[in-house]
Amino acid sequence: MSNRFREATWRAVAFGRGLAYDGESDRRAILWEKAAMSEIRSRRIVLAARPEGAPKPSDFRLEEETLGAPGPGELLCRTHYFSLDPYMRGRMNATHGYTQPLALGETMIGAAVCEVLRANAPGFAAGDIVRTYSGWRDYALVPADGVERIDPSLAPVTTALGVLGMPGLTAYAGLLTVGKPRPGDTVVVAAASGPVGATVGQIARLMGCRAVGIAGTAAKCAHVTDDLGFDACVNHRDPGFAEALAAACPDGIDVYFENVGGAVLRAVIPLLNPFARVPVCGQIAHYNASAPPPGPDHLPMLMIAALTKRLTLRGFIVTDFADQEPEFLARVSRWIGEGKIVYREDVVDGIENAIDAFIGLLGGGNFGKLLVRLDKD
């Protein structure tokens, strides 16, 4: 829909309601009036089937629903952006992980930046911008005690889903609390151009460490060194990846921030120094696996290294460090303001394109924090 046609549509709606129309403020007024009259039709994407291996479009379904007025303690919210993240793949399985799996027919999970259209809870008002966990949908009724206000003066609101949201806190707490970097350490991070890896490497540099990234294309590696300021970056798809990683880490690896697994982890293990720390954040190379990987079993190599080099491997979930969020927001927002941390976003327009974008994410198709935008205006 062109901007001219969209504006004409809003003017027609305003005229039909006896309202003058002068742009964005009156468009929101119309939405708030609709919310008060319980006229909201919303689209959502639900889990239609359990994936076998890589998800396919038929594992999802786009539905419509009607939302009524918010009940006591609820907010009626309009989604502006929602997040796509690798962890969502695990929630699609029937097996229990660190949290409950999604039920068939349930809305795909995820964080979102929303605007409050109608509030039935103290302390909130129409027009507030909040972060919810309402998932892949246009509108949502959410409990007020489950949302967080976003301060648009702190940074662009999209950062609440990326560098100042769950991925940023994952990087901050995982590196500083689990990785325990020391000045002069070599810190290696996989998926270095993604929102977690990019933040890990930049914080490592601020801690006085040497940062080495691993990414999947030459363009991503160039971004990691030229824009993010890493000391080096190695393409894991290159035939000589293991040798190139060793050359980039002449003094070995003191902290390896694990996001990937597979061949990347196998190349890292021989380079780990005695007493190295390995924060285990993700294993995206295995999320779509329906059977054990082919080839030799590398677990004995890892366990022998853990024993002889006295390694510390610790898996963690970001909610383990929820109490660090105020400190994280204060420090990282300051570093962003000072230009010491930069970030990249990969924005897809339209809820109807979310499925293909998510499938691409699991294959490394995104470049930066992947977001779905529901209104270009």
C-alpha positions in Angstrom: 0.0 0.0 0.0 1.5 3.4 -1.0 1.9 6.1 1.6 -0.6 8.3 -0.3 -3.3 5.6 -0.3 -2.6 4.8 3.3 -3.1 8.5 4.3 -6.3 8.6 2.2 -7.6 5.6 4.0 -7.0 7.1 7.4 -8.6 10.4 6.4 -11.7 8.5 5.2 -11.9 6.6 8.6 -11.5 9.9 10.4 -14.3 11.5 8.3 -16.6 8.7 9.0 -16.1 9.1 12.7 -16.6 12.9 12.6 -12.9 13.6 13.3 -10.5 16.0 11.7 -7.3 14.3 10.6 -3.9 15.9 10.8 -1.6 12.8 10.7 -0.1 10.5 13.2 -1.7 11.9 16.3 -5.2 11.4 14.9 -4.4 8.0 13.5 -3.5 6.9 17.1 -6.7 8.5 18.4 -8.7 6.4 15.9 -6.9 3.2 17.1 -7.5 4.1 20.7 -11.2 4.7 19.9 -11.4 1.3 18.2 -9.8 -0.3 21.2 -12.3 1.2 23.5 -15.1 -0.1 21.2 -13.6 -3.6 21.2 -13.2 -3.6 17.4 -9.7 -5.0 17.1 -9.1 -7.8 14.6 -5.6 -9.2 15.0 -3.4 -11.6 13.1 -1.1 -14.0 14.7 1.2 -16.9 13.7 0.8 -20.1 15.6 2.7 -23.4 15.8 0.8 -25.7 13.5 3.0 -28.8 13.6 6.2 -30.0 15.3 9.1 -29.6 12.9 11.1 -32.7 11.9 14.6 -31.3 11.3 14.5 -27.8 9.8 11.2 -25.9 10.2 9.1 -25.5 7.0 6.3 -23.1 6.3 3.6 -25.7 6.9 4.8 -25.9 10.5 3.3 -22.5 11.1 -0.2 -21.0 10.5 -1.3 -17.4 10.1 -4.7 -16.9 11.9 -7.1 -14.1 12.7 -8.7 -13.5 16.1 -10.9 -10.9 17.7 -9.7 -9.1 20.8 -12.1 -7.7 23.3 -11.5 -4.9 25.9 -8.8 -5.4 28.4 -9.9 -7.0 31.7 -8.8 -5.8 35.1 -5.0 -5.6 35.2 -4.7 -5.9 31.5 -3.4 -3.8 28.6 -4.6 -3.9 25.0 -1.4 -3.3 22.9 -0.5 -2.8 19.3 2.7 -4.4 18.1 5.2 -2.3 16.3 8.1 -4.8 16.2 8.6 -8.3 17.4 11.8 -10.3 17.7 13.0 -13.5 16.0 15.6 -15.5 18.0 17.3 -18.9 17.7 15.9 -20.1 21.1 12.4 -20.2 19.5 13.3 -23.3 17.6 13.7 -25.3 20.8 10.3 -24.2 22.0 8.8 -25.8 18.9 9.8 -29.3 20.0 7.6 -31.5 22.3 10.5 -32.2 24.6 11.1 -30.1 27.7 14.1 -27.9 27.8 14.7 -25.2 30.3 11.0 -24.1 29.9 7.7 -25.4 28.7 7.4 -26.2 25.0 4.8 -24.4 22.9 1.5 -26.2 22.5 0.2 -26.8 19.0 -2.0 -23.9 18.1 -0.3 -21.6 20.5 1.1 -18.2 19.3 4.8 -18.3 18.5 6.7 -16.9 21.5 8.8 -13.8 21.5 9.5 -10.3 22.8 7.8 -7.3 21.1 7.8 -3.5 21.3 4.2 -2.4 21.6 2.1 0.7 22.0 -0.6 0.7 24.7 -4.0 1.3 23.0 -6.1 0.9 26.2 -5.1 0.4 29.8 -7.1 -1.2 32.5 -4.3 -1.2 35.0 -3.0 1.6 37.3 0.1 3.4 36.1 -0.4 2.8 32.4 -2.1 5.0 29.8 -2.8 4.9 26.0 0.3 5.8 24.1 2.8 4.2 26.5 5.6 2.2 24.7 6.3 -1.1 26.4 8.1 -4.4 25.9 5.9 -7.4 26.1 6.3 -11.1 25.5 3.2 -11.4 23.3 4.9 -13.1 20.4 4.2 -13.0 16.7 1.0 -11.0 16.4 -0.5 -7.6 15.5 -2.3 -6.9 18.7 -2.3 -8.5 22.2 -4.1 -8.5 25.5 -1.3 -8.7 28.1 -1.2 -8.6 31.9 0.3 -5.3 33.0 2.6 -6.9 35.5 4.3 -8.8 32.7 5.4 -5.8 30.6 8.3 -3.3 30.9 8.2 0.3 30.0 10.6 1.5 27.3 12.2 4.9 27.5 12.5 6.2 23.9 15.0 8.8 25.1 17.5 6.1 26.1 18.0 4.7 22.6 15.8 3.7 19.6 12.9 1.5 20.8 14.1 -1.4 18.7 17.2 -1.8 20.9 14.8 -3.1 23.6 14.7 -6.3 21.5 18.4 -6.4 20.8 21.5 -4.7 22.3 19.5 -3.4 25.3 17.2 -6.4 25.5 17.5 -10.1 26.0 20.5 -10.6 23.6 22.4 -7.7 25.1 21.9 -9.0 28.7 22.9 -12.5 27.5 26.1 -11.1 26.2 26.9 -8.9 29.2 26.2 -11.4 31.9 27.5 -14.5 30.0 30.8 -12.8 29.3 31.4 -11.0 32.6 29.9 -13.4 35.1 30.7 -16.8 33.4 33.6 -15.9 31.1 35.4 -13.7 33.7 37.6 -12.0 31.1 40.9 -10.4 32.3 42.9 -7.7 30.5 45.1 -9.3 27.9 42.9 -12.4 27.5 42.0 -13.7 24.0 38.2 -13.9 23.8 36.7 -15.8 20.9 33.0 -15.6 20.1 31.1 -17.6 17.5 28.2 -16.0 15.5 30.1 -12.8 16.0 27.9 -10.6 13.7 24.7 -11.6 15.5 23.3 -9.5 18.4 24.8 -11.6 21.2 28.2 -12.2 19.6 28.6 -8.6 18.5 28.0 -7.3 22.0 30.3 -10.0 23.6 33.2 -9.0 21.4 32.8 -5.2 22.0 32.5 -5.6 25.7 35.6 -7.9 25.7 37.5 -5.0 24.0 36.3 -2.6 26.6 37.6 -5.0 29.3 41.1 -4.9 27.7 40.9 -8.2 25.9 41.8 -9.3 22.4 38.5 -10.1 20.6 38.4 -12.7 17.8 35.1 -13.3 16.0 33.8 -16.3 14.0 31.2 -15.6 11.3 29.7 -17.2 8.2 30.5 -14.9 5.3 33.2 -12.5 4.2 30.8 -9.6 4.5 30.0 -10.5 8.0 33.7 -10.9 8.9 34.4 -7.5 7.4 31.6 -6.0 9.5 32.9 -7.6 12.7 36.4 -6.1 12.3 35.6 -2.8 10.5 32.5 -1.8 12.2 32.5 -3.6 15.6 36.2 -3.2 16.2 37.2 -6.9 16.8 40.9 -7.6 16.4 40.2 -10.5 13.9 37.4 -12.5 12.4 37.5 -15.9 10.7 34.9 -17.3 8.2 33.9 -20.8 9.4 32.8 -21.7 5.9 36.3 -21.4 4.5 38.0 -24.8 3.8 41.0 -23.7 6.0 38.9 -22.5 8.9 40.7 -24.4 11.7 44.1 -23.2 10.5 42.9 -19.6 10.1 41.5 -19.7 13.6 44.7 -21.0 15.0 46.6 -18.2 13.2 44.2 -15.6 14.6 44.8 -16.9 18.2 48.6 -17.3 18.4 48.5 -17.2 22.2 45.6 -19.6 22.5 42.0 -18.9 23.7 41.2 -17.9 27.3 37.5 -17.4 26.9 35.3 -19.0 24.2 31.7 -17.7 24.1 29.9 -20.7 22.6 26.9 -20.0 20.4 27.2 -22.5 17.6 28.7 -26.0 18.3 29.5 -28.4 15.5 32.7 -27.8 13.4 33.3 -24.4 15.1 33.6 -26.0 18.5 35.8 -28.7 17.2 38.3 -26.2 15.9 38.2 -24.3 19.1 38.9 -27.1 21.5 42.6 -27.7 20.7 43.3 -23.9 21.1 41.8 -23.6 24.6 44.4 -22.5 27.2 44.7 -24.1 30.7 41.9 -22.8 32.9 40.0 -21.3 29.9 36.3 -20.5 30.5 33.6 -21.5 28.1 30.2 -19.8 28.6 27.8 -22.1 26.7 25.0 -19.8 25.4 23.7 -21.7 22.3 24.2 -24.6 19.8 22.6 -23.3 16.7 24.4 -25.8 14.5 22.3 -28.5 16.2 18.9 -26.9 16.7 17.4 -28.5 13.5 19.1 -31.9 14.0 16.7 -34.9 14.1 19.6 -37.4 14.7 23.1 -37.4 16.1 25.6 -35.7 13.8 27.5 -38.0 11.4 31.2 -38.7 11.8 33.4 -39.3 14.8 32.3 -38.6 18.3 34.2 -35.5 19.5 32.9 -35.6 23.0 35.9 -37.6 24.3 38.2 -34.9 22.9 36.3 -32.2 24.7 36.2 -34.1 28.0 39.9 -34.9 27.9 40.6 -31.2 27.3 38.3 -30.3 30.2 40.3 -32.6 32.4 43.9 -31.9 31.4 43.4 -28.2 30.9 41.1 -27.7 33.9 38.5 -26.0 31.7 35.3 -24.4 33.1 32.3 -25.0 30.8 29.1 -23.5 32.1 25.7 -23.4 30.4 23.5 -20.5 31.3 20.1 -19.0 30.5 19.7 -15.2 30.5 17.0 -15.4 33.2 19.7 -16.7 35.6 21.0 -13.1 35.6 17.8 -11.0 35.7 19.1 -9.2 38.8 21.9 -7.7 36.6 19.5 -5.9 34.3 19.6 -2.5 35.9 23.4 -2.5 35.9 23.5 -3.8 32.4 21.1 -1.1 31.1 23.0 1.7 32.8 26.5 0.6 31.5 25.6 -0.6 28.0 23.3 2.4 27.2 26.2 4.7 28.3 28.6 2.8 26.1 26.2 3.1 23.1 25.8 6.9 23.8 29.6 7.2 23.9 30.0 5.3 20.6 31.9 2.5 22.3 29.2 -0.1 21.4 27.5 -0.2 18.0 24.8 -2.5 16.7 23.2 -3.6 13.5 19.6 -4.5 12.9 18.1 -6.7 10.1 14.4 -5.6 9.7 11.8 -7.6 7.8 8.5 -5.9 7.0 5.1 -7.6 7.6 3.9 -10.4 9.8 3.4 -12.5 6.6 7.2 -12.6 6.1 8.1 -13.6 9.6 8.1 -17.4 8.9 10.6 -17.2 6.0 12.7 -14.8 8.0 12.8 -17.2 11.0 13.7 -20.2 8.8 16.5 -18.1 7.3 17.7 -17.1 10.7 18.4 -20.8 11.7 20.6 -21.1 8.6 22.5 -17.9 9.2 20.6 -15.8 6.7 20.2 -12.8 9.0 22.8 -10.0 9.3 22.4 -8.4 12.7 19.5 -8.5 15.1 16.5 -9.9 13.3 13.2 -7.9 13.8 9.8 -8.0 12.2 8.3 -4.5 11.7 4.5 -4.3 11.5 4.1 -0.7 10.4 6.6 1.2 8.3 5.1 4.5 9.6 
